[in-house]
């Protein structure tokens, strides 16, 4: 099987909270993998991304592997055989990150891999995308008090009469001193669908590649996007019992769209935030014209 892989990883600060991501492309298919760790380094996240990508392959493959990490590429193509032959020692000292190199090395040997270095942040579509995914994975476990106050904030709310019934959504985007509001409605829908629609429409107010903090009071949305969606994606949008995921059309749309942004998801349930209050008013007003 011919596979193209792009990986990236990083920590902020370094060392500090880290995230990694991998995109695997084979034919018309694509697989996206992400992960994070509360205390790590740039290099460890680069290695973990490569490990995660190769672990996802079920049989030996011919791979074009793209990375912007010279540490990863040179480690595999120039240094690792010497490290292994020297019992993972370098000049009498243990090789840094030997635990991950030892995990990666046997995975590499299962495949025929051509390693490519690609310059980071230089316009390569998939390198830019995997960079955003890694950053998003890191932001998922970054405490709110460590979020840069300059990052745009998107507040989303929904309202529904009857649930299902006439519904509305509201989105408020605060970007610096500018505030943008958006809303919409549907004649027959649910709170969950309106909340998801609010996020989708709100993200579209931002340029692709933007960082954003999304505030929601919906446990369904928050848990779905931060916990459940990876398994749903792996099972082709089926639940454990084999039944289709509810609102799969919107989850798939949100999953695809979110890959274009570096998103920090915040469950703001119970918080008195003006942006949420305004988004809620927009949603209520939208219901009236549903």
Buried (B, 14 or more C-beta within 10 A) or exposed (E): EEBBBBBBBBBBEBEBBBBBBBBBBBEEEEBBBBBBBEEBBBBBBBBBBBBBBBEBBEEEBEBBBBBBBEBBBEBBBEBBEEBBEEEBEEEEEEBBBBEBBBBBBEBBEEBEBEBBBBEBEEEBEBBBBBBBBBBBBBBBBBEEEEBEEEBBBBBBBBBBEEBBBBBBBBBBBBBEEEBBBBBBBBEEBBBBBBBBBBBBBBBEBBEEEBBBBBBBBBEBBBEBBBEBBBEBBEEEBBBEEEEEBEBBEBBBBBBEBBBBBBBBBBBBEEEEBEBBEBBBBBBBBBBEEB
